[in-house]
Amino acid sequence: MQQIKEKVLNVCFSIFIIIIFSMKYFNKLTSILDNILAFIAIICSTIILISENSALLDIAHFLYCFVYFFLVSFFSNNKYLLVLNILMIIIVICSRYYFSSCILNTKQCNEGYFIDVNKKFKEKIPFWNWNYIFPFFLIVSARNLLNHTHFKQITDTITKVAKPNNRERINLDKEKIKLNIEEINPSKGVINKVVF
């Protein structure tokens, strides 16, 4: 079982780091925050892939869970990072469910400052459980992705059609009046239709 956990970690974080470098190469990281997040992702992935030192793994675990996931979920406007974040969170949730534990905790032998802080949080905050926190990050990331992609444009368009603001209403009224004026038949001097 330990070998399977190692393979899952190695494959996931190798793909993760390749995707981050690809985003950088293809100029998909546009803001300062995007580049900071990419740097954090690269550092975390590198440590997780090559280190066996519990202290370094503990730092990478903290940066990945507390810093990276949190910042991408709540502050990123980059749809590529949000999609990647959603995929990585789904993988984390599935691996936690399948292995009944965090595979990073297993790799660092359930020791380190992050583990101790996490235990203290669990004692003081009853709902502090990563089985709830990761789905929360997933929901926030998905909501932000929907708000920052073409779905937002679609919902904005629907909202405008359903509730035009005053300026649009005036423009619509002008168009209506213009159309009704064209219905006047000047040769007969008769108004065919008047709508107000």
Order of alpha helices (4+ residues) and beta strands (2+ residues): alpha-alpha-alpha-alpha-alpha-alpha-alpha-alpha-alpha-alpha-beta-beta
